[in-house]
Amino acid sequence: MITPRFISDLLGAPMAAVVQAEAIAARATADFIKEVGFSNGGDATSSDYGTVRNISFTYNRVNPDGTSQNASITVPLLTIIPIPSLRVAEAEIEFDLALTQPDIHTNGGGSSSSGNQIFDLRNQLKLKGILAKKPVPNAPATSTTANMTVKIKLAQAEPTLGMVQLLNILDGAKKE
């Protein structure tokens, strides 16, 4: 038998999984940069990435006067290879729920001092449900459960003003 769960848990779990997946992808990108782009100056857990790994090329360059000469160029390896970097730009989660039973939590206490029961958090109605099949249209109802289609659309949040300012400070410190 499937145990009904709070709808807040059923809605929150896929969103938390998306955030966790993005964190795993970001960590994989950081590990790639550390392993490929730097000669490790410390142990694997060190925050010191070591020295930038460069790659040098020697090639024959033709001068404007028609003569040729050997030339070389050295560039960081990370500038010429693609860095695997993924982020969740948008996630769409859609599923059907069968509402099973309400669960009223009473936290005790007297009546609300404001008289407004909408914001009274002492008595909270929390719905329970289970994942369900999409109901068949025009089918006779055979149970007392109600179905609900849930569609959640997530998008990447813009960085906060504080984060932008911190990145600008770090960028300015790098140039000094």
WOZISUL-V734267 format. One record per residue. N is the residue number from 1. SS is DSSP state (@ for helix, = for strand, . for the rest). OMEGA is omega in radians with two decimals (* if undefined). BURIAL is # if it has 9 or more other C-alpha atoms within 8 Angstrom, else .. Layout:
n=<N N>
ss=<SS SS>
omega=<OMEGA OMEGA>
burial=<BURIAL BURIAL>
//
This chain:
n=<1 2 3 4 5 6 7 8 9 10 11 12 13 14 15 16 17 18 19 20 21 22 23 24 25 26 27 28 29 30 31 32 33 34 35 36 37 38 39 40 41 42 43 44 45 46 47 48 49 50 51 52 53 54 55 56 57 58 59 60 61 62 63 64 65 66 67 68 69 70 71 72 73 74 75 76 77 78 79 80 81 82 83 84 85 86 87 88 89 90 91 92 93 94 95 96 97 98 99 100 101 102 103 104 105 106 107 108 109 110 111 112 113 114 115 116 117 118 119 120 121 122 123 124 125 126 127 128 129 130 131 132 133 134 135 136 137 138 139 140 141 142 143 144 145 146 147 148 149 150 151 152 153 154 155 156 157 158 159 160 161 162 163 164 165 166 167 168 169 170 171 172 173 174 175 176>
ss=<. . . . = = @ @ @ @ @ @ @ @ @ @ @ @ @ @ @ @ @ @ @ @ @ @ @ @ @ @ @ @ @ @ @ = = . . . . . . . . . . . = = . = = = = = = = = = . . . . . = = = = = = = = = @ @ @ . . . . . . . . . . = = = = = = = = = = = = = = = = = . . . . . . . . . . @ @ @ . . . = = = = = = = = = = . . . . . . . . . . . . . = = = = = = = = = = . . . . . @ @ @ @ @ @ @ @ @ @ @ @ @ @ @ .>
omega=<3.13 -3.14 3.09 3.12 3.04 -3.12 3.11 3.08 3.13 3.11 -3.07 -3.07 3.12 3.11 3.10 3.11 3.10 3.13 3.13 3.12 3.12 3.10 3.10 3.12 3.12 3.12 3.11 3.10 3.13 3.11 3.11 -3.14 -3.12 -3.07 -3.04 -2.99 -3.05 2.95 -3.00 3.11 -3.11 3.12 -3.02 -3.10 -3.10 3.07 3.07 -3.10 3.14 -3.08 3.11 3.10 -3.13 3.05 -3.10 3.10 2.98 -3.11 3.13 -3.09 3.10 3.14 3.12 -3.14 3.09 3.11 3.11 3.09 3.08 3.09 3.10 3.11 3.10 -3.13 3.04 -3.12 -3.11 -3.13 -3.09 3.09 3.11 3.10 -3.14 -3.11 3.12 3.02 3.09 3.08 3.13 3.07 3.11 -3.10 -3.12 3.08 3.12 3.10 2.96 3.11 -3.06 -3.08 3.03 3.09 -3.10 3.07 3.08 -3.12 3.09 3.12 -3.12 -3.13 -3.13 -3.12 -3.12 -3.10 -3.11 -3.08 -3.12 -3.08 3.11 -3.06 3.13 3.09 -3.10 3.05 3.10 -3.14 3.04 3.14 3.06 3.03 -3.02 3.00 3.08 -3.13 3.12 -3.14 3.09 3.09 3.13 3.12 -3.11 3.13 -3.13 3.12 3.07 3.13 -3.13 3.05 -3.11 3.08 -3.12 3.12 3.13 3.06 3.13 3.12 3.06 3.11 3.14 3.13 3.11 3.13 3.11 3.13 3.11 3.12 3.08 3.10 3.13 3.12 3.11 3.12 -3.14 -3.09 -3.10 *>
burial=<. . . . # # # . . # . . . # # . . # . . . # . . # # . . # . . # # # # # # # # # . # . . . . . . # # . . # # . . . . . . . . . . . . . . . . . . . . . # # # . . . . . . . . . # . . # . # . # # # # # # . . . . # . . . . . . . . . . . . . . # . # # # . # # # # # . # . . . . . . . . . . . . . . # . # # . . . . . . . . . . . . . # . . . . . . . . . . . .>
//
